[in-house]
Amino acid sequence: MSFGERLKAARKQAGLSQTELAGNRCSVSYVSHLESGRRTPTPDMLRYFETELNLEPGTLGSASDLSGFGRRKAGEAEAVALYSEAVLSWRQGSFGLAFEQAQDARRQLSTVGRSDITLLIGALLVEINIDLGHYREAVAEATAHLTATRAVGSSLLEARAGILTSKAARLDGDARLAASSAADAVRLCQSAHLPMIVTAQALMAAISAGHDDAGAYAHELEESAAALEETPTRGLAEWVLGNVAWHSGDVEAGKAAHDRANQLLSPTADFRNWARFPRVAAEERLQAGCEDGVAELLREAKSRLDLLESADELATLAIVRARFARAQGHVDEALDDIRAALEDADLPPSTQGRLYLAAAHAYGEQGDITQATAVALQAARRFTEAGDVNQARTAWEFVDETAQAAEQGNA
């Protein structure tokens, strides 16, 4: 009798369904695949099943029954399966589960030594940490991943790793690393004649990082985007080009590009960016001083982001909503949004800092100088804790400007 047959018989004897046996330890599909013989259990999972089924150790078999080659192949298969499950969870927006599955896959590979799968897992963990709002961890993971790809000698892998590093560094507040990593990726794409889609991604990273040559990169991206098919990647390019247009004050071009982006982004192909887009589009309009369509975008953003397991994204949405409420003269409503977001104790320090700074501006508009200064100091502390020097400086500048305004008002 095979392991799968023994497991199935023991489960039925115990009166458990596959869902009940899986519990919080693994997926139902994992149990199903074990019972059908499509997967092989790890030693840890063997012990787990025997414990859950009240069986004596060794009843279901032993990992030592496999040969060395067999154990290695089983380990590789297990790692690939865990990685695949992690990718699926990540694409569906279940970032916490995806992180656990990716870590499990990495641990499984520690006894196998497959560098190709290890690189895939490293790239995935960068993305997951970003989506969880763990930006400092994402930077550490990304820089290690970039080093690993350079050791392999693949221009394609190195360029993609540079793009990931730029994205993580930008979100963590390290503008220099973000710009340099993206620029290196662009140069590598051009010198190695990498696929157009990768080149476009590198250009988007460089523009988003605020590189000194962002204008030239935007022109190149516009030419590249025209050659891309009507895909989510084209949608991302239109998104970035729309941002550029808003920053330059070209309202009509910004609206047109973002409309094209919204049409091309798909929840099935790229759920995360589809969910994030309305919030970013609303933010870009507000920064450009345009309130037209913002209310609709914010409503759509709330409905999409509620589907995404990202407290950081919801907190960022609260900041944008608060900014819009202030622009409409509803400062109390803005503060209510920010206070509600700050109730989440698991937010990373950088996100807490942005919330406190948004609250400081709202209190300042109310004329409550004492409270504005107090929360701005909280913001500075959070940014310092996160290692975001630029944002910490912004918070301190707000404190100084508020103090000066108060002195002038008392003079």
N, C-alpha and C positions, 0 to 999 in steps of 0.2 A: 504494500500500500504506500502511495506517495505521500509526501508531506501535506500537499493540498487536500488529499482525501482524508488523512488523519485529522487535519484541522477542521474540515467540514463536519466530520462525524462527531468530533468532540464538541463543536459548537452546538450542533443540533441536540446532542445528549444533554447539554447544559441548558437548553431551551432559550438560547440567545439568537437574535437576528444578527446579520452582518453589521448593521448600524450600531447595535448595542455592544458588539464585540469591539468594534473600532473605537467607540467612545471618543475621547478627546485626543487620543494618541496617534491615530492615523485616519486615512480616508476610507470610506466604504469601498471605493474602487480598489484600494490596495488589498483589502481582505478578499474581495472577489477574485482579483488576479492571483493571489496566493492559492486560493482554493481550486482555481482552474489550472494551476501549474504554469501560469505565464510569468510568475515572479518567484524569487527565492527569498526567504526571510533572513534578516540579519540576526546575529546572536541576541541583541537587545530585544528585538521583536519576538523572538522565540520565547525568551523569558517572560515577556509581557503577556503573551497569549496563554502560556501555561499557568501563570498566576491568575489571570482573569477567569480561566476555565477550571481553576482548582485542581490542576493536574500536578503530578510529581515531576520534578525536573527530568528532562530527557524523554518524557512520554511522547512528545511530538517529533523528536529527533534531535540531532545536534549539528551545529555548523561544522564541527570537525569531521562529519561524515563526508564532506566534500573534499576533493583533492585540492592541492594548492592552486592549480590552474583554475579549477572549478570555483573555488572561493573568490579568486580574483575576478573571474568573469561575472560571478554573481554580484560581487561588490560593484563592478562597473554598471551592470544592469540596474542595480538598486539606485545608484547615484543618478543615472540618466533618468530613471522614472521619477525620482524625487525632484530633479531639476525641471522636468516637464510639468510636474504638478505645481511647482513654484511659479513657473512662467504663466500657467493658466490662472492661478490665484491672483498673480500680479496684474494681469490683463483685465481681470474681473473687478479689480479694485480692492481685493482682500489683502492688504499689504502686510498686516501682522502675520497672517497665516503663511503668506509667501516668504516672509523673512525666516520663519521657523523651518519651512521646507527647504529653502536654499541652504541654511546652515546645516541641516541634516545631510543634505547632499554633499556639502563640503567635508563634513566629518567622515562620511562614508568613503570619500575619495582619498582621505589621508592614508588609507592602507592599500590603495590601488596605484596611485601615481599617474593618473591620466591628465596630462597638462592641458589637453584641448578642452576637456570638460571643466577643468578647474578655471580656465580663462572665461568660459561662458558663465560660470557661477559667479565669478568675481564681477563681471560686467552687470549681471542681474542684481547683485547685492548693492552696487552703487545706485542703481535706479530705485530700488526698494527703500534704501535709506533716505534718498531724496524725498520720496513720496511720504515717508513717515515723518519728515521734517527733521531728521537727524543729519544735519548738514556737515557737521564736523566729522562724523563717522563716515559719511559719504566721501569726503575729501580724502581721508586716510585710505579708504578702500580703493578710491579711484587712482591715487598716486601709486599704490602698490600694484594695481592692475596695469597701469601704464608701464611700470618697470618690467613687469612680467611679459608684456607683449613685445617690448624691445628685445628681451632675451630670446624670444622665439624668432624674431627677424622678419615678421610679416608686416608690410607697410599698411595693409588694410586694417589689421587688428590694432596696430599702433595708432592709426588715424582715428579710429572709433574710440579708442581709449582716451586719446587727447580731447575728443569732443565731450566725453563723459566727465573728464577731469575739469574742463572749463565750466560745464554746467554746475557741477558740485561746488567748485570754488566760487562761482558767481553768487550762488545762493548762500554760501557761507560768509560772503562779504570780502573775499580775497580777490579784489579786482585785478591785481597784477598777474596772479596765477591763472585766473580765468582768461584774460586776454592773451597771455603768452602761450597757453596750452592750445587755445583755439587757432592762433596764428600758425603755430607749428603744424597743426593738423591740416590747415589750408595748404601750406607749402608742401606737405607730404602728399596730399591728394593731387596737387598739380604736377609735382616732379615724378610721381609714380603712375600718373594717368589713371587714377582710381575711378570707379564708377561715378557717374554724374550724381546719383542719389547721395553718396557719401560726401562728395564735394559740396553739395548743397547743404548738408547737415553741418559741415565744418564752417561754411560761410555764415550760416545762421548762428552758430555758437559764437563766432567772432563778433558779429554785429550785436548780439545780445549782451556780450561781455563789455561793450563800449570801447572796443579797440580803436586806437588812433586812426586806423585806416578803414573805419566802419563805413564811411561814405563810398569808398571804392569797392568794398566787399558787398555793399547793398546793390551797386550797379552790376557786379558779377552775378549776384544771386538772382537779380531780375532777369538776366539773360539765361541763367540756368533754369529758373522756374518755367520759363517759356518752353523749354525743351522737355520738361517732365510731363508725364502723363497725368490725367485727372485722378490723382491718388492722394491719400492722406499726407504724404510727404509734400506734395504740391500745396496742400492746404496749410501745412506748417510754414512753408516758404511765404505764402500769401499773408499769413499771420504776422510774420516778422517784418515783411515789407510794409504791411499796414501800420505796424508800430513805428517804423521809420517815418512814414508819411505823417502820422500824428505828431511825432516829435518835431518835425519840420514845420508844422502848422498847416499842412495841406489836408484840410478836413475832408474834402470830397474823395481824394485818393485814399485816405485812411479808411473811410467808410466802405469804398468799393472793394479794397483789398480784403478787409475783414468780412465783408459779405461773401466774397469768393471762398475765403477760408472756412467760414461756417458751413457752406454748402459741401465742401470737400472733406471736412473732418467727419469721421464715422465712429459711432460707439462700438461697432463690431470690430473695426480694424485698429482703432486707437482710442480705447475707452477713456484713458486718463486725460489725454489732451482734449478730447471732445468735451469732457466734463469741466475742464479748467477754462476753456476758451471764453465763455461769456463773461466770467469774472475779470479776465485780463482785458477783454475788449472794453468793458465798462471803465476799468481803471485808466486805460489809455485815453479815453474820451475826457474823463475828468481832469487828467493831467494837462490836456490840451485846452481846458476851459470850455469844453463842449458838453452840455447836459442832455442834448437831444438823444433820445433812445436809451438813456442810461437806466431808467426805471425798469424798462422791459428786459434789458440785459441782466440786471440784478435779480429779477424774478426768475429768469431762466437759469441763471447761475446757481441760485438756491436749489432749484428742483434737480439740477444735474449733480451738484456737489453733495447733496444728501445721499446720493447713490454711491459716493466714493468714500472709502474708509480713510479719510485724511483730516484729522483735527487741525492740522496746520493750514490746509486749504480753506476750511471753514472759518478759521480765525482770520485769515487774510481777506476773505469775503466780508467779514464783519468790519474790517478796517475800511474797505472800499465803500460799504454801505454807510458807515459813519461819515466818511468824507462827503458822500452825496447828501446825506441828511444835513450836514453843516452848510453845504452850498445852498440848500433849500431853506435854511434858517431854523432847522429843527435840531438844535444842539442837544437838548435833553434826550431825544431819540437816538442821537449818535452815541451818547454816553451809555445809554441802556444796552446798545449793541456790543459795545466794547466790554462793559462789565460782565455781560453774559458769556462772552468768549473767554474772558480771563478766569472763569470758574473752572475751566479745564486745567487741572494741575499738571497734566502730562505734556503740556506744550513745551517745546524747546525754548531755551533762554532767548534766542534771537527773535522768535515769534512773540514772546511775552514783551520783549523790548519794543517791538513795532506797535503792539497794542497800547502799551503805556505811553508811547510818544504820541499816538493818535489821540489818546485821552487828554494829554497835556495841551494839545492844540485846541481841543474842544473846551477845556476849562479856561484856557486863555481867552477864547472868544466870549465866554460868559463873564469875563472880568475877574475870575477867581484866581488871582495871582499865586496865592499860597498853595492851593491845591495843584495848580498847573506846574509849579516848581517842584512840588513833592513827587508827582508822578513822572515828571521828566527825569528826576534823579533816579527813580526806579528804573526807567528806561535805560539810562546810562549804565547802571549796574548790570542789567541783564545783557546789554550789548558787550560790555567788558567781559562778563562771564563767558559769553559765546565767542569771544576773540574777534568780534567785529569792530575794529578800531574806527572805521569811517562812520558807522552809525552811532557809536559811542560819542564821537566828536560832534555829530549833529545834535545829539541830545544835550550835550554840555553847552553848545552854542545857543540852543533854545533857552536853557537856564539863564545864560548871561544876557540874552536879548530881553527876556522877561523881566529880569532884575533892573536892567537899564530903563525899560519902559515904565516900570513902577516908580523908579526914582524921578523920571521926568514928569510923571503924573502928580507926584507929591511936591514937585518944585513950585 
